[in-house]
Amino acid sequence: MNNKLKNRTDTVKTIRVTESIILKQIELSDSYDIFHTIDSQREYLGKWLPFVENTRELAYTRNFIRSVLDTPAETRDYTFVIHYNGEFAGLIGFKSTDILNKKTEIGYWLSEPFQKRGIMTESVNSLIEFAFNDLDINRIQIKCAVENIPSKNIPIRLGFKLEGIERQGELLTGGNFADIETYSILKNERKKN
């Protein structure tokens, strides 16, 4: 097992992305901001995020955060809240990390008022650096619905390669399946760029 992962403590990790953007490891105290954002932007966020439909009470968000925090530190995926100029803007983190094979996936969502400012591209870029340099990850993937142009533009901008399309790979709100594009970048490709 990677010593960098094995020796993680329960201290809150913070990544300064820019002067305006800070990623802070999720805590239970973030539950209200997360729930309020989802609850007030159901139509906007629910278009591409299947969990929005089930997030009907603050308790649901608290349970999600508890499930993250209750995972043993050595196997816990990092999940961060995104703060832009001190305001909650969204979530970003790793999911389905495979320590043995040194690979992970990055997932993210951003509140509507914070769109089109480069916040998510900068945040993903910082998470890539963290994964490759601090966690000794070799492969990172990002999955996006084929029609979710803003989301899939992020891996494209950051030099990821399109690997293929997972047909009807995600069940969206309303019972509709979306085809999912899978993008990836390898540690040695990042060094070249």
KATACOR-V479375 format. One line per field, one symbol per residue. ss: DSSP state (h for helix, s for strand, l for the rest). psi: psi as a letter, one per 30 degrees, with the letter a starting at -180 (. if undefined). burial: I if it has 16 or more other ideal C-beta (glycine too) atoms within 10 Angstrom, else O. A space follows every 10 residues. Layout:
ss: ???
psi: ???
burial: ???
This chain:
ss: llhhhhllll lllsssllll sssssllhhh hhhhhhhhhh lhhhhhlllh hhhhlllhhh hhhhhhhhhl llllllllss ssssllssss ssssssssll llssssssss lhhhllllhh hhhhhhhhhh hhhlllllss ssssslllhh hhhhhhhlll ssssssssss slllllssss sssssshhhh hhl
psi: kkeeeegklg lkkkjjeaef kkkkkkleff eeeeeeeeef heeeefefjf feefifleee eeeeeeeeff kkefgkkkkk kkkjhfkkfa lklllhkjee ghllkklllk kefglhggee eeeeeeeeee eeeefhkfkk lkkkkefiee effeeeeggl kkeakjkhfk jlkggkkkkk kkklklefee ee.
burial: OOOOIOOIOO OOOOIOIOOI IIIIIIOOOI IOIIIOIIOO IOOIIIOIIO OIOOIOOOOO IIOIIOOIOO OOOOOIOIII IIIIOOOIII IIIIOOIOIO OIIIIIIIII IOOIOOOOII OIIIIIIIOI IIOOIOIOII IIIIIOOOOO IIOIIOOIOI OOOOOOOOOI OIIOOOOIOI IIIIIIIOOI OOO
